[in-house]
């Protein structure tokens, strides 16, 4: 089963091809703001290098956020079209889940910079029953001030928490101050890895979990600024 | 043999590039503003399907199109409009000879949705990708409706973002004679409409108010650019605002309908005068209006009147082709196809693309 993973949610453009649990190829390229120009050419290139055609795909996994609004739309549009043209399953996977799944440890806190001392975070426990195939989501993706994290995670003070992603130094400092046990992940795991995304997609699709491409949308976690301004001015309607 | 395409035009598509005497089917996509649209065109001007999903109501409370809101909506509407277009045309993806999308001008977030979709379709089906200029699209909307239009012809394209005067020897290309040096005509309508409290979109609002107004009530200035075929509306805009401010200061009540009618007349007069001047010099056989502002009845009236003296045919697209749509994009794409004017997969959206 040939699965393509597509990730344009962060600065790292990710593309990977997983064929029945074997990684065929993977790009993780730090291409800030070039996703719209580079995604399709890189996709064409990796297909040609691996001697496969788009028609050979059996499924698509796409990172659905949070992250760059523009990047998310580019990735999801591409995934939707492939799903529609070839009638293959598409699975949208939260970006924080992709980051977390690339980490070791039993309790994982993936983080993305949400600016102004805030982070996008989620909280996962490695699910022993499924032998690490799926992570159990304890906290759904949300945005919070770094200073709020000790309170949010208060139940898990006795566990070793692996933090992975952006803003690690700041988060580690604040958690350790409150007496948490914190471990950092290594640099080569510390981002959204396309191979992890493709593998997750493969596992979800194999277990019958796919998305309706007509309902597949980004996890924006943030209303458009104009909407926020309007509500501040006029109150929610 | 595999060709790595990183910004270099690729011409060895698996789908054979067809010749002019064959039937060429193109799926065209458009999302540069607040309309998500898809069409299927056969040989350019023949429209097998034209599906448009408009978001005007979504943006009304903000007084203008909000790019982020529009972009989110384009993503949601993308597949439904494509599905409907293919269904209406009675064809499948496998029947397409090429895929086209607007790549500019417009709002970059929106443009990227259909442009990315078109790139994906191109790669998936190995058919040529065609990037189309949205303004050219509005012009070719006229040719869809009038395929036997007499050439050479002049085209005045007037919208929220553009005001251009073009000369066409035939449908394969054009020469720009003049353009606005500041505000576009449609932009002037939107700004004045909002300024005098008539809301958005400005064109229809001002036109409606003008219907019961006296267009000679106030004599607003028409820009004088000498020999040039260029246009200018920011002076007019300032003049209207000064008039309103002065009247308010004096405590006079302003008749909005008269104001709208007089402002509209000044815009129409400027546009028509330049057009007629060019029509005489270039000895054209037809004149075409395009762009959102071409829907303005007073503009059509005045131009038709002045052209009658020169026994020239005036064309403007039917209302459903004046607003954004994909059929017009597919029409332009056809002529680009014949010229093998294909885009690489690395093509970017260009929000300020010009003709």
Interface residues (C-beta under 8 A of the other chain):
Chain A: X36 X37 X38 X39 X40 X41 X43 X44 X45 X47 X48 X49 X54 X55 X69 X70 X73 X74 X76 X77 X78 X80 X81 X82 X84 X85 X86 X213 X214 X217 X218 X220 X224 X225 X226 X227 X230
Chain B: X2 X3 X4 X5 X6 X7 X61 X62 X66 X68 X69 X71 X72 X75 X76 X78 X79 X80 X82 X83 X93 X108 X109 X112 X113 X115 X116 X117 X119 X120 X121 X122 X123 X124 X125 X344 X345 X346 X347 X348 X349
